[in-house]
Amino acid sequence: MAEITIKDIAKKCGVGISTVSRALNNHPDINPETKKKILEVIEETGFIPNNSARNLKRTDAKCIAVLVKGITNPLFSSMIKIIEEETQRSRYALVLRHVEEQEDEIDVALELEKEKRLRGIVFLGGMFEHPEEKLRKLKVPFIFSTIGVNIPDRINKVEFSNIAVDDRMESKKMTEYLLGLGHRKIALITERYGPIGCLRMEGYRQAYVEQGLSVDEKLVCYVEEDIDHYSMENGYLTAKRLLESGCEMTAIYAVSDSLAIGVCRAVLEAGKRIPEDISVAGYDGIEMGEYYNPKLTTVRQPVDEIAKKTIRLLLDVIADREEPQQIVFPAKLVVRESTGPCEGQPRWR
């Protein structure tokens, strides 16, 4: 059975769509008898008003949704602020939606499309490898931001934008830096299935392979699944488990700064010095890492530039001023106090 629309209600009542809208919005400029008739028909048909249609004139259909997977990640805080400023400047409304770890962000976006009059969607965090047929269900321009990807062959088949750093390559550089300091027993703390963690793990492994070294699989440690994957708490708990395992290591590389800060706490609680006993490195370049003690060595993503380009490109695509694009920003290896040379250091066992 076809869904009842406001047009159907108007036809049944012999009035215009605007009259039905006034009745729904309890507008005073409507005949009481007409209003009563409309509301009775609505009740009989089970019609559910579309909030988007009711608010059409107020919002001018200018609404952008930002779906965030990993809302506790400090990386996203400044990005959301920049995106909000740019949308307001362009007279768009912003809908911010947190996506739970187990939720599919495309399903959430499709649901939002039904509820709101969206003009565009920004995905912060989450997955990239969604089925093509599911992506095609989205009827508005959308952009993946900060989701490190290996652009697949099907990129030309689906019109969308992506802006990120090359997570695999930048993670490889971090691992090469640690290997260059003489570390061979480098533990990795990452997520098991998430695309960002997997790409950064691939970079870690690639650095070992290219130098003719083997990865000690006992040193690849996965975060706890039942709490936020990129939280300081998870970094702390995972590192504690790793340190208690008895594995030999001289450095720990965590695939986010938040995880790395949690790692530092676990290392210090174990009575070890950073970096004299164990070097610790992170990824992202969040502000907290610069003020932590010791200051955190990291891969710094240009988050402000990524955020500005993300929202400006989306607005340009919406206005037909630009075509969808895939843009890769360079990151920067920032060496601080939490890492040091391995030679001559006591080893943790």
C-alpha positions as CSV (number, residue, x, y, z in Angstrom):
1,M,0.0,0.0,0.0
2,A,1.4,3.4,-1.0
3,E,2.3,5.8,1.8
4,I,-0.3,8.5,2.4
5,T,1.0,12.0,1.6
6,I,-0.1,15.5,2.5
7,K,-1.3,15.8,-1.1
8,D,-3.6,12.9,-0.6
9,I,-5.0,14.5,2.6
10,A,-5.7,17.7,0.7
11,K,-7.4,15.9,-2.1
12,K,-9.7,13.9,0.3
13,C,-10.6,17.2,2.1
14,G,-11.1,19.2,-1.1
15,V,-8.6,21.8,0.1
16,G,-5.1,23.0,-0.9
17,I,-1.9,21.6,0.5
18,S,-1.2,24.9,2.3
19,T,-4.5,24.6,4.2
20,V,-3.6,21.1,5.4
21,S,-0.2,22.5,6.5
22,R,-1.9,25.3,8.4
23,A,-4.1,22.7,10.2
24,L,-1.1,20.6,11.1
25,N,0.7,23.7,12.5
26,N,-2.3,24.9,14.4
27,H,-2.3,28.1,12.4
28,P,-5.0,30.6,13.5
29,D,-5.8,31.6,9.9
30,I,-8.0,28.6,9.1
31,N,-11.7,27.9,9.4
32,P,-12.4,25.8,12.5
33,E,-14.7,23.4,10.6
34,T,-12.1,22.9,7.9
35,K,-9.4,22.3,10.4
36,K,-11.7,19.7,12.2
37,K,-12.4,17.9,9.0
38,I,-8.7,17.8,8.0
39,L,-7.7,16.4,11.4
40,E,-10.4,13.8,11.3
41,V,-9.2,12.6,7.8
42,I,-5.6,12.5,9.1
43,E,-6.7,10.3,12.0
44,E,-8.7,8.0,9.8
45,T,-5.9,7.5,7.3
46,G,-3.1,7.2,9.8
47,F,-1.2,9.9,8.0
48,I,2.2,10.7,9.7
49,P,3.2,14.3,9.0
50,N,6.6,14.8,7.4
51,N,8.4,17.2,9.7
52,S,10.6,18.2,6.9
53,A,7.7,19.4,4.8
54,R,6.1,21.2,7.8
55,N,9.3,23.1,8.3
56,L,10.1,23.7,4.7
57,K,9.6,27.5,4.7
58,R,11.5,27.9,8.0
59,T,14.5,25.9,7.0
60,D,14.5,26.6,3.3
61,A,15.6,23.0,2.9
62,K,19.2,24.0,3.8
63,C,20.4,21.4,6.2
64,I,23.7,19.4,6.4
65,A,24.1,16.4,8.6
66,V,27.4,15.5,10.2
67,L,27.6,11.8,11.3
68,V,30.4,11.1,13.8
69,K,31.7,7.7,14.6
70,G,34.0,8.0,17.6
71,I,32.4,11.1,19.2
72,T,34.9,11.0,22.1
73,N,37.9,11.3,19.7
74,P,39.4,14.8,20.4
75,L,40.4,14.9,16.8
76,F,36.8,15.6,15.8
77,S,36.1,18.4,18.3
78,S,37.9,21.1,16.4
79,M,36.7,19.7,13.1
80,I,33.1,19.9,14.1
81,K,33.6,23.5,15.3
82,I,35.0,24.5,11.9
83,I,32.3,22.7,10.0
84,E,29.6,24.4,12.2
85,E,31.1,27.9,11.5
86,E,31.3,27.3,7.8
87,T,27.7,26.0,7.6
88,Q,26.4,28.9,9.6
89,R,28.3,31.4,7.4
90,S,26.6,29.8,4.3
91,R,23.2,29.9,6.1
92,Y,22.8,26.2,6.4
93,A,21.5,24.4,9.5
94,L,23.7,21.6,11.0
95,V,22.4,18.3,12.3
96,L,25.0,16.5,14.4
97,R,24.5,12.8,14.9
98,H,26.6,10.4,16.9
99,V,26.9,6.9,15.4
100,E,27.4,4.1,17.8
101,E,30.3,1.6,17.2
102,Q,28.0,-1.2,16.2
103,E,25.8,1.0,13.9
104,D,26.2,1.3,10.1
105,E,26.7,5.0,9.3
106,I,25.0,4.6,5.9
107,D,21.9,3.2,7.5
108,V,21.9,6.1,9.9
109,A,22.3,8.6,7.0
110,L,19.4,7.0,5.1
111,E,17.2,7.3,8.2
112,L,18.1,11.0,8.6
113,E,17.3,11.6,4.9
114,K,13.7,10.6,5.7
115,E,13.5,12.7,8.8
116,K,15.2,15.9,7.6
117,R,15.4,17.9,4.4
118,L,19.1,17.2,4.0
119,R,21.2,18.9,1.3
120,G,24.4,17.1,2.1
121,I,26.1,14.7,4.5
122,V,29.6,14.6,6.1
123,F,30.9,11.3,7.6
124,L,33.5,11.7,10.2
125,G,35.2,8.5,11.1
126,G,33.6,5.1,10.4
127,M,34.0,2.8,7.4
128,F,34.6,3.4,3.8
129,E,34.1,0.0,2.2
130,H,30.3,0.1,1.9
131,P,28.4,-1.8,-0.9
132,E,28.0,0.3,-4.0
133,E,24.2,-0.3,-4.1
134,K,23.9,1.1,-0.5
135,L,25.9,4.2,-1.3
136,R,23.6,4.9,-4.3
137,K,20.6,5.0,-2.0
138,L,21.9,8.3,-0.7
139,K,20.2,11.0,-2.8
140,V,22.3,14.0,-1.6
141,P,26.0,14.8,-2.0
142,F,28.1,13.2,0.7
143,I,31.7,13.2,1.7
144,F,33.9,10.9,3.8
145,S,36.3,12.9,5.9
146,T,39.3,11.6,8.0
147,I,38.5,8.0,6.9
148,G,41.9,6.8,5.6
149,V,41.2,4.8,2.4
150,N,42.8,2.8,-0.3
151,I,40.7,4.2,-3.1
152,P,39.2,1.1,-4.8
153,D,38.7,0.5,-8.5
154,R,35.0,1.3,-8.2
155,I,35.7,4.9,-7.4
156,N,34.5,6.1,-10.8
157,K,31.2,4.2,-10.4
158,V,29.9,6.1,-7.4
159,E,29.8,9.9,-7.1
160,F,31.2,10.9,-3.7
161,S,34.1,12.8,-2.2
162,N,36.8,11.7,0.3
163,I,39.3,13.8,2.1
164,A,41.9,12.2,4.4
165,V,45.6,11.5,4.9
166,D,47.2,8.3,3.6
167,D,47.0,6.3,6.8
168,R,49.0,3.4,5.5
169,M,51.9,5.5,4.3
170,E,52.0,7.8,7.3
171,S,51.9,4.8,9.7
172,K,54.7,3.3,7.8
173,K,56.8,6.5,8.3
174,M,56.2,6.3,12.0
175,T,57.3,2.7,12.2
176,E,60.3,3.5,10.0
177,Y,61.3,6.3,12.4
178,L,61.1,3.9,15.4
179,L,63.1,1.2,13.5
180,G,65.6,3.9,12.7
181,L,66.1,4.5,16.4
182,G,67.2,0.9,16.8
183,H,63.9,-0.5,18.0
184,R,63.0,-4.0,16.7
185,K,60.5,-5.1,19.3
186,I,57.8,-2.5,18.6
187,A,54.4,-3.3,20.0
188,L,51.4,-2.1,18.1
189,I,48.1,-1.2,19.7
190,T,45.2,-1.0,17.2
191,E,41.6,-2.0,16.6
192,R,41.0,-5.4,15.1
193,Y,38.4,-4.6,12.3
194,G,38.1,-0.9,11.9
195,P,39.4,0.5,8.5
196,I,41.6,3.2,10.1
197,G,43.2,0.8,12.5
198,C,43.7,-1.8,9.8
199,L,45.3,0.7,7.4
200,R,47.7,1.9,10.1
201,M,48.5,-1.7,11.0
202,E,49.3,-2.4,7.3
203,G,51.7,0.5,7.3
204,Y,53.4,-0.8,10.4
205,R,53.8,-4.3,8.8
206,Q,55.0,-2.8,5.6
207,A,57.8,-1.0,7.3
208,Y,59.1,-4.2,8.8
209,V,58.9,-6.1,5.5
210,E,60.7,-3.4,3.6
211,Q,63.6,-3.6,6.0
212,G,63.7,-7.4,5.9
213,L,62.4,-7.8,9.4
214,S,59.7,-10.0,10.8
215,V,56.8,-8.8,13.0
216,D,56.5,-10.5,16.3
217,E,52.7,-11.3,16.2
218,K,52.6,-11.4,20.0
219,L,53.3,-7.7,19.9
220,V,50.3,-6.8,17.8
221,C,47.7,-6.1,20.5
222,Y,44.0,-5.3,19.8
223,V,42.0,-2.9,21.9
224,E,39.1,-4.0,24.1
225,E,35.9,-4.4,22.0
226,D,33.3,-3.4,24.6
227,I,34.5,0.2,25.2
228,D,35.3,3.1,22.9
229,H,38.1,1.8,20.6
230,Y,40.0,5.1,20.6
231,S,39.7,6.2,24.2
232,M,42.5,6.8,26.8
233,E,40.8,4.1,28.9
234,N,41.2,1.5,26.2
235,G,44.8,2.5,25.6
236,Y,45.5,2.1,29.3
237,L,43.7,-1.3,29.7
238,T,45.2,-2.7,26.4
239,A,48.7,-1.6,27.3
240,K,48.4,-3.0,30.8
241,R,47.4,-6.4,29.3
242,L,50.3,-6.2,27.0
243,L,52.8,-5.3,29.7
244,E,51.5,-8.1,31.9
245,S,51.9,-10.7,29.1
246,G,55.7,-10.9,29.6
247,C,56.5,-10.1,25.9
248,E,59.7,-8.3,25.3
249,M,59.4,-4.8,23.8
250,T,61.3,-1.5,23.6
251,A,58.6,0.7,22.0
252,I,54.8,0.9,21.8
253,Y,53.1,2.5,18.9
254,A,49.4,3.2,19.4
255,V,47.3,4.1,16.3
256,S,45.8,7.2,18.0
257,D,47.1,9.8,20.5
258,S,44.2,9.1,22.9
259,L,45.3,5.4,23.0
260,A,48.9,6.5,23.4
261,I,48.2,8.7,26.4
262,G,46.5,5.7,28.1
263,V,49.5,3.6,27.2
264,C,51.8,6.1,28.9
265,R,49.9,5.8,32.1
266,A,50.1,2.0,32.0
267,V,53.9,2.1,31.3
268,L,54.5,4.6,34.2
269,E,52.4,2.6,36.6
270,A,54.5,-0.5,35.7
271,G,57.5,1.4,37.1
272,K,59.1,2.1,33.7
273,R,60.5,5.3,32.3
274,I,59.4,6.9,29.0
275,P,61.4,6.9,26.7
276,E,64.4,5.4,28.6
277,D,62.8,2.0,29.1
278,I,59.9,2.1,26.6
279,S,59.3,4.6,23.8
280,V,55.7,5.5,23.2
281,A,54.3,7.0,19.9
282,G,50.8,7.9,18.8
283,Y,49.0,9.1,15.7
284,D,46.7,12.1,15.0
285,G,48.4,15.1,16.6
286,I,45.7,16.1,19.1
287,E,46.5,19.2,21.2
288,M,46.6,17.2,24.5
289,G,49.7,15.3,23.2
290,E,51.8,18.4,23.1
291,Y,51.0,19.2,26.8
292,Y,51.2,15.7,28.2
293,N,54.3,14.8,30.2
294,P,56.3,13.5,28.4
295,K,55.2,15.3,25.2
296,L,54.0,12.7,22.7
297,T,55.7,11.8,19.5
298,T,53.0,11.5,16.9
299,V,51.8,11.7,13.3
300,R,50.0,15.1,13.1
301,Q,47.0,15.3,10.7
302,P,46.2,18.8,9.3
303,V,42.7,18.6,10.9
304,D,41.8,22.3,10.4
305,E,42.7,22.2,6.7
306,I,40.8,18.9,6.3
307,A,37.7,20.3,8.0
308,K,37.7,23.5,6.0
309,K,38.2,21.6,2.7
310,T,35.5,19.1,3.7
311,I,32.7,21.5,4.2
312,R,33.7,23.9,1.5
313,L,33.9,21.1,-1.1
314,L,30.5,19.7,0.0
315,L,28.9,23.1,-0.3
316,D,30.4,23.6,-3.7
317,V,29.2,20.2,-4.9
318,I,25.7,21.0,-3.5
319,A,25.8,24.3,-5.5
320,D,27.1,22.5,-8.6
321,R,30.3,24.6,-8.5
322,E,32.5,21.5,-8.1
323,E,32.5,17.8,-8.9
324,P,33.1,15.2,-6.2
325,Q,36.8,14.8,-5.5
326,Q,39.2,12.4,-3.7
327,I,41.8,14.5,-1.8
328,V,44.8,13.2,0.1
329,F,46.5,15.6,2.6
330,P,50.1,15.1,3.8
331,A,50.6,14.5,7.5
332,K,53.7,15.3,9.5
333,L,55.9,13.2,11.8
334,V,56.3,15.2,15.0
335,V,59.1,14.0,17.2
336,R,58.8,14.9,20.9
337,E,59.9,13.6,24.3
338,S,58.1,10.2,24.4
339,T,60.5,8.4,22.0
340,G,64.3,7.9,22.1
341,P,67.0,5.5,20.8
342,C,67.0,1.9,21.7
343,E,70.7,1.2,21.8
344,G,72.0,0.5,25.3
345,Q,68.6,0.8,26.9
346,P,67.3,-1.8,29.4
347,R,64.5,-3.9,27.9
348,W,61.1,-4.5,29.3
349,R,60.2,-8.1,29.9
